Amino acid sequence: MKNGVNGVALGVFVFFFAAVTVMGFLAARWRRAENEASLDEWGLGGRSFGTWVTWFLLGGDLYTAYTFVAVPAAIYAAGAAGFFAVPYTILVYPLIFTFLPRLWSVSHRHGYVTTSDFVRGRFGSKGLSLAVAVTGILATMPYIALQLVGIQAVLDVMGVGGGENTHWFVKDLPLLLAFAVLAAYTYSSGLRAPALIAFVKDGLIYLVIVVAIVYIPIKLGGFHDIFAAAQEKFAGPPGGKPTGALAPGEASQWAYATLALGSALALFMYPHSITATLSSRSRDVIRRNTTILPLYSLMLGMLALLGFMAIAAGIKVENGQLAIPQLFENMFPDWFAGVAFAAIGIGALVPAAIMSIAAANLFTRNIYKDFLKPDATPQEETKVSKLVSLLVKVGALAFVLTMDKTVAINFQLLGGIWILQTMPALVGGLFTRWFHRWALLAGWAVGMVYGTVAAYGVAGPTQAHFGGSSAKIPGIGEIGYIGLTAFMLNVAVTVVLTFVLNAVKAPAGVDETSPADYTADAGDPGVRAELPPAVPEPPSAAAAPGGGH
């Protein structure tokens, strides 16, 4: 590990960071609308993005510091168990191909901005809508925190983060400055900023991966030597316990499978995934993206191999999140290490911006407008969303400062435990009205309580609570992902209570959608090619096809 500040790498990093900052502020002028004071414009980019912009936006949204830092760090620490992230990103696309186009159609027809908007309209329940909104905001916090950890890892390796004994404010000052800039251009430009920056981010990431997957193995003697070094490390000292494995052992197969399946189900429940989806201009854009986004899964598989390369390169770090940045600094010339660090840093900024926008939209639409100020104008909604997008980042800092950052992948898995509990209401509601709104709310509550309590009870190497995301599955006894267990309990409660409530004819709420809404596309009768900026409309206009709700 080099001593002091790596001036060349830092200079390249600052150059790219400054470039995307300028792009972030200029994005406000990109496809500028006549009326920018609406959530359709600030929070969804005017719902006008085509195939390529959506592809880069979704890629920038879904493949985050989790991908570039946390997954290879997990493999560096424990071996193939960290590879669960690769099959889950393969499983997810056939799943979303079936429901995302339906969500886009009904949202475009009724002007829904968030998943909670849809849940409220479908089930006629503000309480269920509030539960989905609060869960989305809560689950997004640790995910944004993971982006902070990614940026901090890069800064630490470049020598900018300060030592372990440095006062926390001085140590975290560069990170705070980076997020202050992020907050500023997110506030100014909304979703257009990360959409534009995603082009730079993805270009840098692909460049770094192609170079790394060819250049580093050549320097280390080939993949045979890399895997041999990893196997030797995971075997542990003679007579000692293994520290990992190149393939999951029998005891960890349940954990591996449930993590992959649970994560696949959770991925497109996150508010930021839905926000990026609803910003596209048609159903066809969504379908095309589900067929070409698996290219990122190929990239993820290559990135995961960097964990093994760090072992073969002799990287020794106490915090596993530093392993890949340290590998880049050791193996690359300083200037290209700077490019790699910029790719990781920008790869964290893009999703963090989308996540904060998505969480802010949930608060504005489904808490502020539904419960605090029902007569809020579009201008007021946008102003509140902008302010809340700043507060969400502060909430994410709380996770970073209070939780163990050495196993940052737990941040995302903890968010997954919570967000999975919204799936019965969202995906179930897209295909059937059979579930009762009160049953969905009760199932959600059971899943949230079980998942949170079970995760709280998991101890980690450096913290007594929330130290992991796997625990014994009740009735089976195997170790599995807490989020999937909580989800199964959620579904069981929802189904049983739905039978009971339907039998006693409990009020089911008013469904404001119709079957045709779920297959509508841009250009169809009643669906405009692009939604106009939201403005106050008279009652007669609001009731017209394609009008507000």
Phi, psi and omega in degrees: 000129183286148179268151177076190183273133175277093188298318182295311180299319180296320179298316178295318179300313181296323179301309181292323179297318178295321180297314181287334176295315177299316178300321180300318180285323179290338182300337179299335181269350184283123182052044185297136180264161178295319180243101183275349185274062175209154179291332175301323181276303185291317187267343181230012176061029180077008183051043190234008186282137178272193188301311187287318178297317179296320180298312179294321180294313179294321177297316178293334183280318188267329183257099196243198174298336171305316182288314191273339183238306190290317182293308176299327178295322178295321179289322176301322184276321190230354178092214191295346177304329180288347181285358178303336182292336181285307178297330181291327178284345173277319180295328192291328189288320173298327179295311185286338177299331183277330186245334182295319177300324178294319179295319179300314184298308183292328179290320180292322181294321186256359180076025178290137179256332184230167175296326179294327173303313180296314182299318178296316180291323183286317186253356179061039185225109175290330179296314178294320177299318178297318179300317179294320181294312181298319179297317180299316179295314181298315182291333181286331183304305180294334179291319175294322179301323178298325177293322176300317180298320179298315179295318181297323179298317179296314180297320179298315182293326177285353178088015183264342187279350182084166181276178183295331182270001180289144177304140187303325183292317179293318181298319185265000184302313179301322178295317180296322178295318179300318181283337174294319177295315177303314181299322183294312183280338172294316179300319185284315193250347181065215187291339180296330182296303179296331178296319181286318182292334182301331178297316179292315182302310184292323177300315179295318182298312180298320178300311182296319182295315181300315179294314184296318186287343177259310189289313186293314177300325177298316181291334183263002176095010177102168184291332178301313180292325180296311181292326178296318179295321179294318180298319179297318180294315184291335178295336179079177180293155179306128180081354181264177180279143175297146179259355180177194180200153176283341175223143182299132178283172183301323184292338184253007185291323177297316180299317181298311184293318182289327175296317181294312182292314180298319179293323178296318180293328186279331194306313183266014168274339183298141181304322184291328177295318181291320179301314179296324180292313183291346179282349182282160191270346182202167175298322182298324177300318179296312183297318179297321182291328178290342177270336182254344178297334176303345173303327178292332177294324174298316178299320180296319178300319178293318179299321182300326180297339179299333177298317177292322180297323179298323177294312181296330180280359178076025179291125179238109178223143177286323177264111184300337181294343180272354189299312184287314174304321179292323175300315180297318181294321182287325190264331185262154167302154185305320184293321181282332172300322177298320177298316180296318178296322178296321179299317179292315182298312179291327176296341175268326183292319184299305179294327179299322178295314181294320180297317181292324177295315182297315179295321179295320178298320178299314180298314186294310186285319194249358172238303182296307184284320183288327189240333186257317182214082184300334182265020180300136178280163176305324179295319179293320178302314182294319179298316180296317180299318179299315180294318181293328178300332176284318182293326180299321179295324177295319177299322178296324178300327179298321177295318182297320185280342185248349183243160182293117182272354183284340176235068189294341180299336178295334177302311182291321182292327176294316175300324179296323177304316183285312188291334178300333184287352176267355186294317179302320181290317185284299184288319176301318180294335180287339185244340182207152175256010186294320182298137178274141184300321180289326177294318177298320180292319178294318178298317177301315182297317179297314180298318180295315182294311180299312183299316182292315181295316180296318179293322178300327183279357180271121178267145177246180181299330186236005178211149186279336184226155182052039182270359180190181185230012179237144179206173180297135178277121180303134178087339180251320176088351178277155175282127180213171182293124183301322182300319181289321177299314179299322179296317179295320175297318178303309181297318181299314179296317181299314182295312182298312181293329177296317176303313183295310184293323176292325180294323180269006177058046175293146181305126186266352182085162183264129177267114182272000179261166176229159182307324182293336181298332189275354177237005181294145178228163178304132181096344176289159176305127179086358179236114182282150181301319174221134179292136175289160176305139182291127176224155178301131182240151173292159183308322182295322180288323182295334182272353182290157178303132179082000180281190181288177181237000000 
